Amino acid sequence: MSGYNYESFGQCDIDAPDFWSVATIGTKAPDFCLTDLDGNLVSLSSFAGKKHVMLEFGSIT
Amino acid sequence: MGEAPPLTKLYREYRTANFQFFIVYAREAHPGENYPHHISLEQKLVHACTLRDLEQIQEIPILVDDFAGTTHRAYGLLPNMTYLIDRDGIVVYKSDWGDAQELDGVCASLARVDEMKASRVPIIRQGISQRLHWIPMDPVQRERVYRRSGEKAIRDYLNARGSLPYATDAEKAKR
């Protein structure tokens, strides 16, 4: 299987040019609503006016 | 992802200054026998718990992206990227590869702006800075991650890049 959840590293679109054209400096960050490991829903917008938010993307491998 | 201890250290330092850190669990960057590519959201959730346990991530909450990687895509699809978003929801920093030392600097800068605003220090302007950065190759970390994933992950890397970012057993034996 290729696509987003690629099966082999060689199918990875690591050099995709998207990174510098999305979520650019000085613009509104894309909102999200994701679950944490306790099953709670967490949205970026819920921190508006309250906290600065740091996101680090990653995986096991 | 990058190593968890430096991020945890930073989080301890900045959480009292109203910073919230998250790790966003995305797709497996180097799928192998032990940690294959995702085939369901349920499996992805299990992998995210495994990441927490393997890296002993106890303080920074892990958020799990959906199966299609909607949030990962919205932020640019790279495997180890870092973002800092201020409390107005504006992207103030983005990096194509996590660097805790650099992140420390930008968090400190944002905390300083809060202090300036609180003490009514006038701000001349909101500027932009750009820079190149160089991430040192850490062969020990790379080997640990690929071996953890399995032989397939190592083979795939070799096929894609032509050489491994660490010495193979045969090369080590020659030394």
gemmi code that builds the backbone of each chain (N, CA, C; Angstrom):
import gemmi

chains = {
    "A": [
        ("MET", (0.843, -1.198, 0.000), (0.000, 0.000, 0.000), (0.882, 1.253, 0.000)),
        ("SER", (0.572, 2.187, -0.885), (1.284, 3.467, -0.847), (0.291, 4.520, -0.365)),
        ("GLY", (0.471, 5.755, -0.779), (-0.423, 6.785, -0.279), (0.048, 7.280, 1.069)),
        ("TYR", (-0.851, 7.881, 1.814), (-0.417, 8.515, 3.065), (0.279, 7.523, 4.005)),
        ("ASN", (-0.376, 6.396, 4.263), (0.218, 5.392, 5.161), (1.084, 4.422, 4.363)),
        ("TYR", (2.170, 4.937, 3.825), (3.012, 4.118, 2.954), (3.624, 2.936, 3.719)),
        ("GLU", (3.880, 1.875, 2.927), (4.366, 0.631, 3.532), (5.882, 0.621, 3.653)),
        ("SER", (6.546, 1.303, 2.713), (8.005, 1.318, 2.699), (8.512, 2.751, 2.636)),
        ("PHE", (9.610, 3.002, 3.343), (10.191, 4.345, 3.397), (10.413, 4.939, 2.012)),
        ("GLY", (10.750, 4.091, 1.033), (11.014, 4.568, -0.324), (9.801, 5.206, -0.992)),
        ("GLN", (8.612, 4.919, -0.464), (7.391, 5.491, -1.034), (7.043, 6.829, -0.390)),
        ("CYS", (7.864, 7.219, 0.556), (7.589, 8.428, 1.332), (7.809, 9.679, 0.491)),
        ("ASP", (6.910, 10.616, 0.663), (7.016, 11.884, -0.062), (7.735, 12.921, 0.810)),
        ("ILE", (8.878, 12.516, 1.346), (9.572, 13.362, 2.315), (9.996, 14.707, 1.719)),
        ("ASP", (10.228, 14.725, 0.409), (10.644, 15.977, -0.214), (9.468, 16.749, -0.804)),
        ("ALA", (8.268, 16.375, -0.381), (7.080, 17.105, -0.834), (7.238, 18.583, -0.513)),
        ("PRO", (6.911, 19.456, -1.453), (7.156, 20.886, -1.255), (6.144, 21.568, -0.344)),
        ("ASP", (5.187, 20.809, 0.159), (4.108, 21.426, 0.931), (4.559, 22.204, 2.159)),
        ("PHE", (5.592, 21.724, 2.822), (5.901, 22.223, 4.162), (5.979, 23.745, 4.250)),
        ("TRP", (6.679, 24.380, 3.319), (6.864, 25.831, 3.423), (5.701, 26.623, 2.847)),
        ("SER", (4.736, 25.930, 2.223), (3.603, 26.670, 1.653), (2.338, 26.547, 2.502)),
        ("VAL", (2.375, 25.698, 3.506), (1.204, 25.583, 4.392), (1.572, 26.085, 5.783)),
        ("ALA", (0.557, 26.434, 6.554), (0.753, 26.876, 7.950), (1.966, 27.795, 8.055)),
        ("THR", (1.962, 28.843, 7.239), (3.137, 29.719, 7.156), (3.219, 30.667, 8.356)),
        ("ILE", (4.430, 31.140, 8.584), (4.697, 32.061, 9.691), (3.803, 33.304, 9.565)),
        ("GLY", (3.209, 33.692, 10.664), (2.392, 34.909, 10.680), (0.942, 34.685, 10.294)),
        ("THR", (0.583, 33.451, 9.928), (-0.816, 33.177, 9.560), (-1.469, 32.307, 10.637)),
        ("LYS", (-2.779, 32.229, 10.560), (-3.543, 31.423, 11.509), (-3.173, 29.950, 11.324)),
        ("ALA", (-2.839, 29.289, 12.391), (-2.493, 27.863, 12.306), (-3.753, 27.051, 12.018)),
        ("PRO", (-3.644, 26.011, 11.205), (-4.824, 25.170, 10.931), (-5.357, 24.575, 12.239)),
        ("ASP", (-6.642, 24.694, 12.432), (-7.221, 24.133, 13.657), (-7.280, 22.610, 13.531)),
        ("PHE", (-7.321, 21.956, 14.641), (-7.470, 20.495, 14.639), (-8.263, 20.101, 15.870)),
        ("CYS", (-8.824, 18.928, 15.821), (-9.499, 18.366, 16.988), (-9.106, 16.890, 17.018)),
        ("LEU", (-8.161, 16.561, 17.903), (-7.591, 15.207, 17.939), (-7.793, 14.587, 19.305)),
        ("THR", (-7.704, 13.262, 19.353), (-7.857, 12.595, 20.650), (-6.491, 12.371, 21.285)),
        ("ASP", (-6.448, 12.553, 22.601), (-5.224, 12.199, 23.319), (-5.318, 10.728, 23.737)),
        ("LEU", (-4.320, 10.236, 24.429), (-4.292, 8.799, 24.745), (-5.272, 8.414, 25.851)),
        ("ASP", (-5.892, 9.409, 26.468), (-6.946, 9.115, 27.441), (-8.328, 9.205, 26.802)),
        ("GLY", (-8.349, 9.457, 25.493), (-9.622, 9.527, 24.787), (-10.268, 10.909, 24.807)),
        ("ASN", (-9.577, 11.912, 25.364), (-10.131, 13.269, 25.378), (-9.927, 13.933, 24.023)),
        ("LEU", (-10.896, 14.732, 23.613), (-10.745, 15.517, 22.390), (-10.031, 16.818, 22.731)),
        ("VAL", (-9.021, 17.131, 21.942), (-8.241, 18.348, 22.170), (-8.218, 19.166, 20.890)),
        ("SER", (-8.695, 20.402, 20.968), (-8.632, 21.249, 19.771), (-7.661, 22.395, 20.001)),
        ("LEU", (-7.028, 22.821, 18.928), (-6.103, 23.956, 19.026), (-6.867, 25.200, 19.456)),
        ("SER", (-8.069, 25.373, 18.898), (-8.829, 26.597, 19.176), (-9.200, 26.746, 20.653)),
        ("SER", (-9.209, 25.621, 21.389), (-9.565, 25.714, 22.815), (-8.480, 26.432, 23.628)),
        ("PHE", (-7.296, 26.633, 23.018), (-6.216, 27.332, 23.733), (-6.164, 28.816, 23.378)),
        ("ALA", (-7.061, 29.223, 22.486), (-7.056, 30.615, 22.024), (-7.204, 31.570, 23.202)),
        ("GLY", (-6.313, 32.552, 23.244), (-6.366, 33.552, 24.307), (-5.795, 33.055, 25.623)),
        ("LYS", (-5.396, 31.788, 25.676), (-4.926, 31.222, 26.948), (-3.458, 30.803, 26.929)),
        ("LYS", (-3.126, 29.930, 25.976), (-1.772, 29.357, 26.007), (-1.110, 29.360, 24.631)),
        ("HIS", (0.209, 29.405, 24.657), (0.985, 29.168, 23.445), (1.081, 27.647, 23.284)),
        ("VAL", (1.034, 27.187, 22.060), (0.998, 25.739, 21.818), (2.191, 25.316, 20.958)),
        ("MET", (2.901, 24.310, 21.424), (4.008, 23.733, 20.659), (3.574, 22.367, 20.144)),
        ("LEU", (3.772, 22.130, 18.869), (3.465, 20.828, 18.273), (4.749, 20.203, 17.740)),
        ("GLU", (4.999, 18.986, 18.146), (6.123, 18.215, 17.596), (5.517, 16.977, 16.956)),
        ("PHE", (5.724, 16.822, 15.657), (5.170, 15.653, 14.970), (6.167, 14.505, 15.037)),
        ("GLY", (5.653, 13.282, 15.134), (6.571, 12.155, 15.188), (5.880, 10.811, 15.131)),
        ("SER", (6.709, 9.768, 15.176), (6.200, 8.394, 15.171), (7.200, 7.512, 15.912)),
        ("ILE", (6.887, 6.235, 16.030), (7.801, 5.320, 16.727), (9.100, 5.179, 15.945)),
        ("THR", (8.939, 5.093, 14.622), (10.096, 4.814, 13.774), (10.583, 6.072, 13.091)),
    ],
    "B": [
        ("MET", (10.179, 10.755, 15.726), (10.315, 12.045, 16.392), (11.714, 12.199, 16.954)),
        ("GLY", (12.034, 13.403, 17.361), (13.317, 13.625, 18.002), (13.296, 12.988, 19.381)),
        ("GLU", (14.330, 13.137, 20.116), (14.363, 12.497, 21.416), (13.479, 13.243, 22.417)),
        ("ALA", (12.783, 12.476, 23.230), (11.808, 13.061, 24.150), (12.426, 13.823, 25.333)),
        ("PRO", (13.549, 13.370, 25.915), (14.043, 14.057, 27.114), (14.297, 15.565, 26.948)),
        ("PRO", (14.922, 16.015, 25.837), (15.125, 17.467, 25.726), (13.809, 18.252, 25.650)),
        ("LEU", (12.812, 17.663, 24.991), (11.515, 18.334, 24.896), (10.833, 18.398, 26.263)),
        ("THR", (10.947, 17.302, 26.996), (10.346, 17.255, 28.330), (10.987, 18.296, 29.235)),
        ("LYS", (12.291, 18.434, 29.118), (13.022, 19.417, 29.929), (12.507, 20.833, 29.613)),
        ("LEU", (12.330, 21.101, 28.322), (11.813, 22.419, 27.919), (10.389, 22.633, 28.420)),
        ("TYR", (9.594, 21.576, 28.336), (8.193, 21.694, 28.759), (8.113, 22.047, 30.242)),
        ("ARG", (8.963, 21.417, 31.028), (8.986, 21.732, 32.469), (9.312, 23.202, 32.686)),
        ("GLU", (10.177, 23.709, 31.833), (10.606, 25.093, 31.985), (9.519, 26.083, 31.559)),
        ("TYR", (8.790, 25.751, 30.496), (7.881, 26.741, 29.913), (6.408, 26.544, 30.257)),
        ("ARG", (6.040, 25.420, 30.814), (4.608, 25.225, 31.073), (4.090, 26.237, 32.086)),
        ("THR", (4.952, 26.678, 32.985), (4.520, 27.672, 33.978), (4.383, 29.058, 33.335)),
        ("ALA", (4.926, 29.216, 32.130), (4.788, 30.488, 31.410), (3.651, 30.382, 30.380)),
        ("ASN", (2.706, 29.465, 30.663), (1.534, 29.294, 29.789), (1.843, 28.748, 28.411)),
        ("PHE", (2.710, 27.791, 28.374), (2.941, 27.044, 27.135), (2.347, 25.644, 27.307)),
        ("GLN", (1.693, 25.169, 26.251), (1.210, 23.789, 26.230), (1.937, 23.060, 25.104)),
        ("PHE", (2.647, 22.016, 25.446), (3.336, 21.209, 24.430), (2.491, 19.987, 24.083)),
        ("PHE", (2.540, 19.596, 22.810), (1.911, 18.335, 22.382), (2.846, 17.606, 21.427)),
        ("ILE", (2.786, 16.295, 21.490), (3.390, 15.476, 20.441), (2.236, 14.977, 19.587)),
        ("VAL", (2.328, 15.185, 18.281), (1.276, 14.700, 17.388), (1.776, 13.417, 16.736)),
        ("TYR", (1.115, 12.336, 17.055), (1.509, 11.048, 16.481), (0.966, 10.949, 15.054)),
        ("ALA", (1.880, 10.850, 14.096), (1.505, 10.825, 12.673), (1.690, 9.401, 12.122)),
        ("ARG", (2.047, 9.293, 10.848), (2.271, 7.955, 10.267), (3.672, 7.476, 10.653)),
        ("GLU", (3.894, 6.166, 10.526), (5.227, 5.635, 10.792), (6.164, 6.058, 9.661)),
        ("ALA", (7.251, 6.722, 10.020), (8.180, 7.221, 9.011), (8.984, 6.091, 8.366)),
        ("HIS", (9.349, 5.095, 9.187), (10.166, 3.972, 8.703), (9.498, 2.653, 9.096)),
        ("PRO", (8.372, 2.348, 8.446), (7.662, 1.135, 8.842), (8.515, -0.118, 8.649)),
        ("GLY", (8.417, -1.032, 9.598), (9.162, -2.290, 9.528), (8.311, -3.418, 10.092)),
        ("GLU", (8.924, -4.589, 10.262), (8.173, -5.751, 10.755), (7.530, -5.466, 12.119)),
        ("ASN", (8.269, -4.789, 12.968), (7.778, -4.593, 14.339), (6.739, -3.482, 14.454)),
        ("TYR", (6.929, -2.459, 13.650), (5.984, -1.332, 13.657), (5.633, -0.989, 12.216)),
        ("PRO", (4.712, -1.769, 11.640), (4.364, -1.582, 10.230), (3.512, -0.324, 10.003)),
        ("HIS", (3.289, -0.039, 8.716), (2.425, 1.093, 8.352), (1.030, 0.868, 8.922)),
        ("HIS", (0.322, 1.957, 9.093), (-1.016, 1.852, 9.692), (-2.028, 1.297, 8.690)),
        ("ILE", (-2.852, 0.385, 9.191), (-3.931, -0.129, 8.346), (-5.299, 0.163, 8.971)),
        ("SER", (-5.293, 0.717, 10.174), (-6.561, 1.110, 10.800), (-6.281, 2.162, 11.868)),
        ("LEU", (-7.307, 2.887, 12.231), (-7.145, 3.889, 13.293), (-6.886, 3.216, 14.643)),
        ("GLU", (-7.514, 2.051, 14.839), (-7.324, 1.329, 16.103), (-5.843, 0.976, 16.289)),
        ("GLN", (-5.230, 0.483, 15.197), (-3.813, 0.124, 15.247), (-2.964, 1.372, 15.495)),
        ("LYS", (-3.364, 2.470, 14.877), (-2.623, 3.721, 15.037), (-2.663, 4.167, 16.512)),
        ("LEU", (-3.806, 3.997, 17.146), (-3.932, 4.349, 18.565), (-3.028, 3.467, 19.428)),
        ("VAL", (-2.955, 2.187, 19.077), (-2.080, 1.268, 19.821), (-0.622, 1.687, 19.643)),
        ("HIS", (-0.257, 2.021, 18.398), (1.113, 2.482, 18.135), (1.444, 3.730, 18.947)),
        ("ALA", (0.477, 4.628, 19.046), (0.709, 5.881, 19.783), (0.989, 5.575, 21.260)),
        ("CYS", (0.265, 4.608, 21.810), (0.503, 4.201, 23.210), (1.894, 3.567, 23.327)),
        ("THR", (2.275, 2.811, 22.305), (3.597, 2.181, 22.307), (4.689, 3.243, 22.275)),
        ("LEU", (4.484, 4.279, 21.472), (5.460, 5.378, 21.418), (5.627, 5.987, 22.816)),
        ("ARG", (4.504, 6.237, 23.470), (4.550, 6.806, 24.828), (5.380, 5.910, 25.752)),
        ("ASP", (5.153, 4.593, 25.669), (5.844, 3.666, 26.572), (7.328, 3.525, 26.224)),
        ("LEU", (7.612, 3.400, 24.918), (9.008, 3.215, 24.493), (9.868, 4.424, 24.839)),
        ("GLU", (9.313, 5.609, 24.609), (10.090, 6.834, 24.834), (9.845, 7.419, 26.219)),
        ("GLN", (9.005, 6.730, 26.991), (8.656, 7.190, 28.347), (8.219, 8.654, 28.347)),
        ("ILE", (7.247, 8.919, 27.480), (6.702, 10.278, 27.374), (5.564, 10.387, 28.386)),
        ("GLN", (5.868, 10.949, 29.526), (4.863, 10.972, 30.590), (4.240, 12.342, 30.789)),
        ("GLU", (4.962, 13.385, 30.436), (4.461, 14.717, 30.749), (3.836, 15.438, 29.562)),
        ("ILE", (4.371, 15.197, 28.395), (3.836, 15.873, 27.207), (2.720, 15.008, 26.623)),
        ("PRO", (1.499, 15.551, 26.538), (0.405, 14.734, 25.994), (0.636, 14.402, 24.520)),
        ("ILE", (0.244, 13.192, 24.152), (0.333, 12.760, 22.758), (-1.056, 12.849, 22.140)),
        ("LEU", (-1.147, 13.535, 21.009), (-2.400, 13.599, 20.257), (-2.255, 12.679, 19.049)),
        ("VAL", (-3.319, 11.973, 18.730), (-3.251, 11.024, 17.619), (-3.987, 11.600, 16.418)),
        ("ASP", (-3.267, 11.745, 15.319), (-3.883, 12.248, 14.095), (-4.864, 11.201, 13.563)),
        ("ASP", (-5.770, 11.613, 12.671), (-6.702, 10.622, 12.113), (-5.969, 9.712, 11.120)),
        ("PHE", (-6.665, 8.708, 10.638), (-6.037, 7.693, 9.789), (-5.492, 8.288, 8.487)),
        ("ALA", (-6.196, 9.286, 7.964), (-5.795, 9.901, 6.691), (-4.707, 10.950, 6.869)),
        ("GLY", (-4.345, 11.236, 8.120), (-3.281, 12.217, 8.364), (-3.710, 13.653, 8.088)),
        ("THR", (-4.952, 13.980, 8.378), (-5.485, 15.312, 8.045), (-4.652, 16.447, 8.661)),
        ("THR", (-4.323, 16.312, 9.938), (-3.559, 17.373, 10.604), (-2.113, 17.370, 10.120)),
        ("HIS", (-1.555, 16.191, 9.957), (-0.184, 16.064, 9.451), (-0.057, 16.763, 8.087)),
        ("ARG", (-1.032, 16.540, 7.211), (-1.047, 17.180, 5.891), (-1.162, 18.690, 6.025)),
        ("ALA", (-2.068, 19.120, 6.905), (-2.322, 20.561, 7.039), (-1.073, 21.310, 7.486)),
        ("TYR", (-0.164, 20.593, 8.162), (1.051, 21.224, 8.664), (2.286, 20.901, 7.819)),
        ("GLY", (2.124, 20.105, 6.769), (3.241, 19.965, 5.835), (3.888, 18.605, 5.693)),
        ("LEU", (3.353, 17.585, 6.345), (3.702, 16.180, 6.073), (5.103, 15.698, 6.459)),
        ("LEU", (5.958, 16.559, 6.970), (7.312, 16.064, 7.286), (7.277, 15.249, 8.591)),
        ("PRO", (8.249, 14.351, 8.767), (8.181, 13.418, 9.904), (8.539, 14.013, 11.274)),
        ("ASN", (9.420, 15.011, 11.281), (9.909, 15.507, 12.587), (9.741, 17.009, 12.729)),
        ("MET", (8.663, 17.541, 12.169), (8.557, 19.003, 12.182), (8.056, 19.529, 13.530)),
        ("THR", (8.389, 20.781, 13.771), (8.000, 21.449, 15.011), (7.301, 22.767, 14.676)),
        ("TYR", (6.252, 23.067, 15.418), (5.539, 24.347, 15.280), (5.361, 24.989, 16.637)),
        ("LEU", (5.445, 26.314, 16.663), (5.058, 27.050, 17.854), (3.970, 28.030, 17.427)),
        ("ILE", (2.838, 27.953, 18.121), (1.648, 28.735, 17.778), (1.315, 29.610, 18.984)),
        ("ASP", (1.197, 30.899, 18.785), (0.963, 31.751, 19.958), (-0.499, 31.685, 20.392)),
        ("ARG", (-0.824, 32.352, 21.488), (-2.169, 32.192, 22.033), (-3.235, 32.860, 21.175)),
        ("ASP", (-2.812, 33.621, 20.167), (-3.779, 34.151, 19.196), (-3.982, 33.173, 18.037)),
        ("GLY", (-3.311, 32.030, 18.100), (-3.472, 31.022, 17.046), (-2.594, 31.257, 15.836)),
        ("ILE", (-1.611, 32.150, 15.979), (-0.738, 32.487, 14.852), (0.554, 31.661, 14.908)),
        ("VAL", (0.966, 31.139, 13.760), (2.230, 30.388, 13.689), (3.383, 31.370, 13.873)),
        ("VAL", (4.160, 31.199, 14.932), (5.299, 32.101, 15.155), (6.633, 31.415, 14.830)),
        ("TYR", (6.601, 30.109, 14.728), (7.837, 29.375, 14.421), (7.471, 28.057, 13.788)),
        ("LYS", (8.212, 27.691, 12.752), (8.072, 26.344, 12.197), (9.441, 25.856, 11.779)),
        ("SER", (9.666, 24.592, 11.992), (10.955, 24.016, 11.656), (10.726, 22.670, 10.982)),
        ("ASP", (11.516, 22.403, 9.942), (11.328, 21.151, 9.195), (11.900, 19.947, 9.941)),
        ("TRP", (12.644, 20.220, 11.032), (13.197, 19.121, 11.813), (13.371, 19.638, 13.245)),
        ("GLY", (12.851, 18.905, 14.199), (12.882, 19.372, 15.586), (14.296, 19.601, 16.111)),
        ("ASP", (14.472, 20.723, 16.777), (15.759, 21.078, 17.355), (15.453, 21.760, 18.691)),
        ("ALA", (15.647, 21.031, 19.769), (15.231, 21.520, 21.090), (15.940, 22.812, 21.483)),
        ("GLN", (17.192, 22.938, 21.076), (17.954, 24.130, 21.428), (17.348, 25.381, 20.758)),
        ("GLU", (16.996, 25.189, 19.487), (16.383, 26.289, 18.746), (15.005, 26.618, 19.324)),
        ("LEU", (14.258, 25.556, 19.662), (12.921, 25.738, 20.230), (12.995, 26.499, 21.553)),
        ("ASP", (13.994, 26.201, 22.337), (14.215, 26.902, 23.597), (14.297, 28.412, 23.335)),
        ("GLY", (15.058, 28.769, 22.316), (15.232, 30.182, 21.969), (13.917, 30.851, 21.572)),
        ("VAL", (13.104, 30.169, 20.776), (11.870, 30.813, 20.317), (10.810, 30.842, 21.426)),
        ("CYS", (10.815, 29.830, 22.293), (9.900, 29.865, 23.445), (10.281, 31.030, 24.363)),
        ("ALA", (11.585, 31.189, 24.583), (12.061, 32.283, 25.437), (11.652, 33.623, 24.842)),
        ("SER", (11.742, 33.730, 23.530), (11.376, 34.960, 22.842), (9.888, 35.274, 23.032)),
        ("LEU", (9.061, 34.244, 22.914), (7.613, 34.430, 23.069), (7.265, 34.772, 24.521)),
        ("ALA", (7.946, 34.123, 25.448), (7.716, 34.421, 26.868), (8.118, 35.875, 27.174)),
        ("ARG", (9.182, 36.314, 26.490), (9.662, 37.694, 26.702), (8.635, 38.709, 26.183)),
        ("VAL", (7.977, 38.387, 25.075), (6.938, 39.278, 24.542), (5.799, 39.403, 25.551)),
        ("ASP", (5.440, 38.287, 26.167), (4.381, 38.330, 27.190), (4.775, 39.275, 28.329)),
        ("GLU", (6.036, 39.179, 28.729), (6.514, 40.050, 29.820), (6.507, 41.514, 29.380)),
        ("MET", (6.916, 41.739, 28.137), (6.930, 43.115, 27.616), (5.524, 43.691, 27.589)),
        ("LYS", (4.582, 42.877, 27.137), (3.192, 43.355, 27.072), (2.657, 43.627, 28.482)),
        ("ALA", (3.009, 42.710, 29.410), (2.518, 42.861, 30.786), (3.065, 44.127, 31.427)),
        ("SER", (4.306, 44.466, 31.099), (4.887, 45.669, 31.707), (4.818, 46.870, 30.753)),
        ("ARG", (4.001, 46.727, 29.730), (3.720, 47.823, 28.783), (4.963, 48.401, 28.128)),
        ("VAL", (5.905, 47.531, 27.842), (7.093, 47.962, 27.093), (6.684, 48.091, 25.626)),
        ("PRO", (6.904, 49.247, 25.024), (6.492, 49.391, 23.620), (7.285, 48.466, 22.682)),
        ("ILE", (6.601, 47.922, 21.711), (7.246, 47.047, 20.723), (7.336, 47.817, 19.410)),
        ("ILE", (8.540, 47.955, 18.882), (8.724, 48.739, 17.655), (7.965, 48.094, 16.504)),
        ("ARG", (8.195, 46.834, 16.306), (7.501, 46.148, 15.220), (7.552, 44.640, 15.425)),
        ("GLN", (6.650, 43.962, 14.747), (6.702, 42.500, 14.712), (7.437, 42.126, 13.445)),
        ("GLY", (8.622, 41.588, 13.599), (9.424, 41.266, 12.421), (9.443, 39.776, 12.145)),
        ("ILE", (10.147, 39.422, 11.093), (10.302, 38.006, 10.726), (11.784, 37.711, 10.597)),
        ("SER", (12.222, 36.573, 11.111), (13.603, 36.168, 10.858), (13.590, 34.822, 10.158)),
        ("GLN", (14.538, 34.609, 9.296), (14.665, 33.322, 8.606), (16.077, 32.824, 8.795)),
        ("ARG", (16.250, 31.537, 8.780), (17.601, 31.001, 8.916), (17.662, 29.584, 8.361)),
        ("LEU", (18.857, 29.166, 8.049), (19.082, 27.752, 7.756), (19.523, 27.116, 9.065)),
        ("HIS", (19.264, 25.846, 9.225), (19.828, 25.163, 10.390), (20.371, 23.802, 9.964)),
        ("TRP", (21.263, 23.313, 10.755), (21.937, 22.052, 10.424), (21.712, 21.083, 11.572)),
        ("ILE", (21.070, 19.970, 11.247), (20.767, 18.985, 12.283), (21.863, 17.925, 12.252)),
        ("PRO", (22.599, 17.783, 13.325), (23.662, 16.784, 13.307), (23.090, 15.368, 13.216)),
        ("MET", (23.731, 14.542, 12.432), (23.336, 13.137, 12.352), (23.753, 12.448, 13.646)),
        ("ASP", (22.819, 11.777, 14.246), (23.120, 11.028, 15.461), (23.005, 9.545, 15.110)),
        ("PRO", (24.143, 8.911, 14.760), (24.083, 7.518, 14.288), (23.487, 6.569, 15.332)),
        ("VAL", (23.735, 6.840, 16.590), (23.223, 5.952, 17.653), (21.696, 5.986, 17.682)),
        ("GLN", (21.165, 7.203, 17.614), (19.708, 7.380, 17.615), (19.089, 6.762, 16.363)),
        ("ARG", (19.724, 7.001, 15.195), (19.205, 6.448, 13.934), (19.179, 4.922, 13.976)),
        ("GLU", (20.278, 4.351, 14.433), (20.364, 2.888, 14.482), (19.318, 2.318, 15.445)),
        ("ARG", (19.156, 2.987, 16.558), (18.184, 2.536, 17.563), (16.768, 2.517, 16.957)),
        ("VAL", (16.429, 3.573, 16.234), (15.083, 3.681, 15.666), (14.853, 2.658, 14.559)),
        ("TYR", (15.839, 2.510, 13.639), (15.624, 1.585, 12.521), (15.638, 0.138, 13.001)),
        ("ARG", (16.514, -0.181, 13.921), (16.559, -1.561, 14.436), (15.259, -1.892, 15.177)),
        ("ARG", (14.762, -0.905, 15.876), (13.506, -1.086, 16.610), (12.375, -1.409, 15.635)),
        ("SER", (12.406, -0.780, 14.471), (11.355, -1.011, 13.492), (11.501, -2.376, 12.819)),
        ("GLY", (12.746, -2.793, 12.564), (12.970, -4.121, 11.982), (13.829, -4.083, 10.737)),
        ("GLU", (14.235, -5.265, 10.281), (15.122, -5.400, 9.124), (14.533, -4.754, 7.869)),
        ("LYS", (13.233, -4.838, 7.737), (12.579, -4.266, 6.555), (12.820, -2.754, 6.498)),
        ("ALA", (12.711, -2.105, 7.640), (12.921, -0.653, 7.687), (14.350, -0.305, 7.271)),
        ("ILE", (15.298, -1.131, 7.697), (16.706, -0.902, 7.363), (16.932, -1.103, 5.867)),
        ("ARG", (16.359, -2.195, 5.346), (16.466, -2.486, 3.909), (15.837, -1.360, 3.074)),
        ("ASP", (14.671, -0.907, 3.488), (13.973, 0.143, 2.740), (14.789, 1.431, 2.725)),
        ("TYR", (15.411, 1.741, 3.848), (16.227, 2.957, 3.910), (17.415, 2.841, 2.959)),
        ("LEU", (18.032, 1.669, 3.015), (19.194, 1.411, 2.162), (18.817, 1.518, 0.684)),
        ("ASN", (17.687, 0.929, 0.321), (17.223, 0.986, -1.075), (16.927, 2.416, -1.508)),
        ("ALA", (16.337, 3.188, -0.586), (15.921, 4.549, -0.944), (17.095, 5.519, -0.974)),
        ("ARG", (18.034, 5.355, -0.062), (19.088, 6.360, 0.096), (20.478, 5.881, -0.318)),
        ("GLY", (20.634, 4.600, -0.512), (21.917, 4.093, -0.998), (22.914, 3.724, 0.079)),
        ("SER", (22.761, 4.283, 1.259), (23.633, 3.891, 2.374), (22.908, 4.183, 3.676)),
        ("LEU", (23.358, 3.508, 4.725), (22.724, 3.699, 6.034), (23.382, 4.867, 6.759)),
        ("PRO", (22.647, 5.532, 7.632), (23.232, 6.660, 8.362), (24.025, 6.220, 9.598)),
        ("TYR", (24.388, 4.961, 9.624), (25.228, 4.457, 10.716), (26.033, 3.273, 10.183)),
        ("ALA", (27.064, 2.887, 10.890), (27.905, 1.783, 10.441), (27.185, 0.450, 10.599)),
        ("THR", (27.258, -0.380, 9.561), (26.638, -1.701, 9.652), (27.497, -2.601, 10.545)),
        ("ASP", (26.953, -3.740, 10.918), (27.706, -4.676, 11.767), (29.020, -5.075, 11.095)),
        ("ALA", (28.946, -5.310, 9.754), (30.147, -5.715, 9.000), (31.199, -4.606, 9.053)),
        ("GLU", (30.756, -3.352, 8.909), (31.694, -2.223, 8.952), (32.301, -2.064, 10.346)),
        ("LYS", (31.464, -2.280, 11.344), (31.966, -2.164, 12.723), (33.014, -3.241, 13.011)),
        ("ALA", (32.783, -4.451, 12.436), (33.692, -5.573, 12.677), (35.078, -5.307, 12.095)),
        ("LYS", (35.119, -4.507, 11.010), (36.399, -4.197, 10.356), (37.237, -3.215, 11.157)),
        ("ARG", (36.588, -2.468, 12.037), (37.297, -1.396, 12.747), (38.244, -1.945, 13.805)),
    ],
}
model = gemmi.Model(1)
for chain_id, residues in chains.items():
    chain = gemmi.Chain(chain_id)
    for i, (resn, *xyz) in enumerate(residues, 1):
        res = gemmi.Residue()
        res.name, res.seqid = resn, gemmi.SeqId(i, " ")
        for name, pos in zip(("N", "CA", "C"), xyz):
            atom = gemmi.Atom()
            atom.name, atom.element = name, gemmi.Element(name[0])
            atom.pos, atom.b_iso = gemmi.Position(*pos), 0.0
            res.add_atom(atom)
        chain.add_residue(res)
    model.add_chain(chain)
structure = gemmi.Structure()
structure.add_model(model)
structure.setup_entities()
